[in-house]
């Protein structure tokens, strides 16, 4: 009897939970599968794994309404599901629609230079934040960690006070992407701002970042959306372009690469398990290191 799509999704979600994948990862896969399921039902197709032709039809419909990166995400999720089923011998190779697909069959995603805050932008942002309340110290700490340590938004919100080692100037990310831990450096300024924040903030929990109730009290733990809203407000006050939390991570990568740090070392800071990911995202950018080497080579030739 053929494997149904709904059964396959249930098994894969169970696998992700068993492997302790991050909740955001499980949610992401769920959203991709739910999108395909809605399309399948609307198209009147049976509850079985998609064929090559059905995948093409699905992606073609998605391309009419979504950006290339979103369409590629839909493709990756289905590919991960079917390849996992084959590895677990729940389906044969000839039942896997992705067996016959080559890398060229994947939806094309054009490389984009993502906007990110410059070092000057970050300096202006930090300078615009007062140091009167625990929220001021919290927001300054967030900016320092996002930009100079390159944490993802979920990683930032999951930090505990004990994760920041002010003696070694390093942060332990206990719950990184794929539930992988890593240690990243932080700046000297983090030591001082953290001390001020912990001295001023209301006593609450071992978790690092607290949310305000609007009256300088605490209403719980700071969530990812709270970080985004804070940056919108603070960037506006600093009169710099708003950049989302992930853009600060890109800003750190470009800062390090432009100042000569090896790509493999940058990958470790960012928590990329495969340096090829770092290379794919950043190697196409004409950074200041490339510019200076280019100009120096021409100068010598002349």
Secondary structure in CASP SS format (residue, H / E / C, confidence):
PFRMAT SS
TARGET T0000
AUTHOR 0000-0000-0000
METHOD secondary structure of the structure
MODEL  1
X C 1.00
X C 1.00
X C 1.00
X C 1.00
X H 1.00
X H 1.00
X H 1.00
X H 1.00
X H 1.00
X H 1.00
X H 1.00
X H 1.00
X H 1.00
X H 1.00
X H 1.00
X H 1.00
X H 1.00
X H 1.00
X C 1.00
X C 1.00
X C 1.00
X C 1.00
X H 1.00
X H 1.00
X H 1.00
X H 1.00
X H 1.00
X H 1.00
X H 1.00
X H 1.00
X H 1.00
X H 1.00
X H 1.00
X H 1.00
X H 1.00
X H 1.00
X H 1.00
X H 1.00
X H 1.00
X H 1.00
X H 1.00
X H 1.00
X C 1.00
X C 1.00
X C 1.00
X C 1.00
X C 1.00
X C 1.00
X C 1.00
X C 1.00
X C 1.00
X H 1.00
X H 1.00
X H 1.00
X H 1.00
X H 1.00
X H 1.00
X H 1.00
X H 1.00
X H 1.00
X H 1.00
X H 1.00
X H 1.00
X C 1.00
X C 1.00
X C 1.00
X C 1.00
X H 1.00
X H 1.00
X H 1.00
X H 1.00
X H 1.00
X H 1.00
X H 1.00
X H 1.00
X H 1.00
X H 1.00
X H 1.00
X H 1.00
X H 1.00
X H 1.00
X H 1.00
X H 1.00
X H 1.00
X H 1.00
X H 1.00
X H 1.00
X C 1.00
X C 1.00
X C 1.00
X C 1.00
X C 1.00
X H 1.00
X H 1.00
X H 1.00
X C 1.00
X C 1.00
X C 1.00
X C 1.00
X C 1.00
X C 1.00
X C 1.00
X H 1.00
X H 1.00
X H 1.00
X C 1.00
X C 1.00
X C 1.00
X C 1.00
X C 1.00
X C 1.00
X C 1.00
X C 1.00
X C 1.00
X C 1.00
X C 1.00
X C 1.00
X C 1.00
X H 1.00
X H 1.00
X H 1.00
X H 1.00
X H 1.00
X H 1.00
X H 1.00
X H 1.00
X H 1.00
X H 1.00
X C 1.00
X C 1.00
X C 1.00
X C 1.00
X C 1.00
X H 1.00
X H 1.00
X H 1.00
X H 1.00
X H 1.00
X H 1.00
X H 1.00
X H 1.00
X H 1.00
X H 1.00
X H 1.00
X H 1.00
X H 1.00
X H 1.00
X H 1.00
X H 1.00
X C 1.00
X C 1.00
X C 1.00
X H 1.00
X H 1.00
X H 1.00
X H 1.00
X H 1.00
X C 1.00
X C 1.00
X E 1.00
X H 1.00
X H 1.00
X H 1.00
X E 1.00
X E 1.00
X C 1.00
X C 1.00
X C 1.00
X C 1.00
X E 1.00
X E 1.00
X E 1.00
X E 1.00
X C 1.00
X C 1.00
X C 1.00
X H 1.00
X H 1.00
X H 1.00
X C 1.00
X C 1.00
X E 1.00
X E 1.00
X E 1.00
X E 1.00
X C 1.00
X C 1.00
X H 1.00
X H 1.00
X H 1.00
X H 1.00
X H 1.00
X H 1.00
X H 1.00
X H 1.00
X H 1.00
X H 1.00
X H 1.00
X H 1.00
X H 1.00
X C 1.00
X C 1.00
X C 1.00
X C 1.00
X C 1.00
X C 1.00
X E 1.00
X C 1.00
X C 1.00
X E 1.00
X E 1.00
X E 1.00
X C 1.00
X C 1.00
X C 1.00
X C 1.00
X C 1.00
X E 1.00
X E 1.00
X E 1.00
X E 1.00
X C 1.00
X C 1.00
X H 1.00
X H 1.00
X H 1.00
X H 1.00
X H 1.00
X H 1.00
X H 1.00
X H 1.00
X H 1.00
X H 1.00
X H 1.00
X H 1.00
X H 1.00
X H 1.00
X H 1.00
X C 1.00
X C 1.00
X C 1.00
X C 1.00
X C 1.00
X C 1.00
X H 1.00
X H 1.00
X H 1.00
X H 1.00
X H 1.00
X H 1.00
X H 1.00
X H 1.00
X H 1.00
X H 1.00
X H 1.00
X H 1.00
X H 1.00
X H 1.00
X C 1.00
X C 1.00
X C 1.00
X C 1.00
X H 1.00
X H 1.00
X H 1.00
X H 1.00
X H 1.00
X H 1.00
X H 1.00
X H 1.00
X C 1.00
X C 1.00
X C 1.00
X C 1.00
X H 1.00
X H 1.00
X H 1.00
X H 1.00
X H 1.00
X H 1.00
X H 1.00
X H 1.00
X C 1.00
X C 1.00
X C 1.00
X C 1.00
X C 1.00
X H 1.00
X H 1.00
X H 1.00
X H 1.00
X H 1.00
X H 1.00
X H 1.00
X H 1.00
X H 1.00
X H 1.00
X H 1.00
X H 1.00
X H 1.00
X H 1.00
X C 1.00
END
